[in-house]
């Protein structure tokens, strides 16, 4: 069996060190929520920067929400799921 050789990120290594001991399921849930909030806040800050950089308005937001930017997937790719 071939093993994947993917190095751990600095975040993964740090989390492994910090959580080298068992934690309760409740603590694990709270840690997941904390990490989700952290990354969501970073994403929102980035979006705010882009909005300010482009001088976008509420009208621009509405226009972007109405745009259909996804491209349709050819039916032959859907039927057999090859490399969706």
GROMACS elastic network, one bead per residue, 0.5 to 0.9 nm:
[ bonds ]
;  ai    aj funct       b0    kb
    8    11     6  0.79582   500
    8    12     6  0.58162   500
    8    13     6  0.63158   500
    9    12     6  0.51339   500
    9    13     6  0.62853   500
    9    14     6  0.86364   500
   10    13     6  0.51408   500
   10    14     6  0.61606   500
   10    15     6  0.86210   500
   11    14     6  0.51488   500
   11    15     6  0.61355   500
   11    16     6  0.85703   500
   12    15     6  0.51507   500
   12    16     6  0.61480   500
   12    17     6  0.87309   500
   13    16     6  0.51203   500
   13    17     6  0.63892   500
   13    18     6  0.87657   500
   14    17     6  0.51474   500
   14    18     6  0.61988   500
   14    19     6  0.85576   500
   15    18     6  0.50366   500
   15    19     6  0.58861   500
   15    20     6  0.82283   500
   16    19     6  0.53040   500
   16    20     6  0.57880   500
   17    20     6  0.54389   500
   17    21     6  0.89065   500
   18    21     6  0.79916   500
   19    22     6  0.69996   500
   19    23     6  0.76606   500
   23    26     6  0.81199   500
   23    27     6  0.60885   500
   23    28     6  0.64074   500
   24    27     6  0.51315   500
   24    28     6  0.61685   500
   24    29     6  0.86332   500
   25    29     6  0.61674   500
   25    30     6  0.86454   500
   26    29     6  0.51240   500
   26    30     6  0.62667   500
   26    31     6  0.86483   500
   27    30     6  0.50370   500
   27    31     6  0.60757   500
   27    32     6  0.85729   500
   28    31     6  0.50954   500
   28    32     6  0.61959   500
   28    33     6  0.86334   500
   29    32     6  0.51558   500
   29    33     6  0.62361   500
   29    34     6  0.86230   500
   30    33     6  0.50588   500
   30    34     6  0.60866   500
   30    35     6  0.86346   500
   31    35     6  0.61690   500
   31    36     6  0.85238   500
   32    35     6  0.51803   500
   32    36     6  0.61061   500
   32    37     6  0.86186   500
   33    36     6  0.50115   500
   33    37     6  0.61330   500
   33    38     6  0.85528   500
   34    37     6  0.51640   500
   34    38     6  0.61606   500
   34    39     6  0.87811   500
   35    39     6  0.62547   500
   35    40     6  0.84470   500
   36    39     6  0.53609   500
   36    40     6  0.59712   500
   36    41     6  0.84965   500
   37    40     6  0.50299   500
   37    41     6  0.59974   500
   37    42     6  0.85906   500
   38    41     6  0.52895   500
   38    42     6  0.63926   500
   38    43     6  0.88045   500
   39    42     6  0.50410   500
   39    43     6  0.61890   500
   39    44     6  0.86273   500
   40    43     6  0.50797   500
   40    44     6  0.61668   500
   40    45     6  0.86171   500
   41    44     6  0.50704   500
   41    45     6  0.61408   500
   41    46     6  0.86309   500
   42    45     6  0.51354   500
   42    46     6  0.63008   500
   42    47     6  0.87221   500
   43    46     6  0.51193   500
   43    47     6  0.62448   500
   43    48     6  0.86488   500
   44    48     6  0.61091   500
   44    49     6  0.86227   500
   45    48     6  0.50304   500
   45    49     6  0.62739   500
   45    50     6  0.87616   500
   46    49     6  0.50830   500
   46    50     6  0.63375   500
   46    51     6  0.86779   500
   47    50     6  0.51028   500
   47    51     6  0.61606   500
   47    52     6  0.86493   500
   48    51     6  0.50567   500
   48    52     6  0.61935   500
   48    53     6  0.85046   500
   49    52     6  0.51840   500
   49    53     6  0.59712   500
   49    54     6  0.85826   500
   50    53     6  0.50001   500
   50    54     6  0.61562   500
   50    55     6  0.84275   500
   50    56     6  0.86019   500
   51    54     6  0.53265   500
   51    55     6  0.59568   500
   51    56     6  0.53212   500
   51    57     6  0.79964   500
   52    56     6  0.65542   500
   53    56     6  0.79854   500
   56    59     6  0.79013   500
   56    60     6  0.57045   500
   56    61     6  0.73203   500
   57    60     6  0.51007   500
   57    61     6  0.64482   500
   57    62     6  0.88600   500
   58    62     6  0.63736   500
   58    63     6  0.86874   500
   59    62     6  0.51176   500
   59    63     6  0.62133   500
   59    64     6  0.86390   500
   60    64     6  0.61026   500
   60    65     6  0.85355   500
   61    64     6  0.51533   500
   61    65     6  0.61783   500
   61    66     6  0.87459   500
   62    65     6  0.50524   500
   62    66     6  0.63302   500
   62    67     6  0.88491   500
   63    66     6  0.52221   500
   63    67     6  0.64098   500
   64    67     6  0.52533   500
   64    68     6  0.85040   500
   65    68     6  0.81745   500
   68    71     6  0.83932   500
   72    75     6  0.87386   500
   73    76     6  0.84352   500
   73    77     6  0.69108   500
   73    78     6  0.71258   500
   73    84     6  0.81831   500
   74    77     6  0.56390   500
   74    78     6  0.68840   500
   75    78     6  0.50801   500
   75    79     6  0.62999   500
   76    79     6  0.55124   500
   76    80     6  0.70175   500
   76    81     6  0.82999   500
   76    82     6  0.86306   500
   77    80     6  0.61493   500
   77    81     6  0.56046   500
   77    82     6  0.57474   500
   77    83     6  0.72709   500
   77    84     6  0.62497   500
   78    82     6  0.73886   500
   78    83     6  0.89921   500
   78    84     6  0.68209   500
   79    82     6  0.82294   500
   81    84     6  0.56157   500
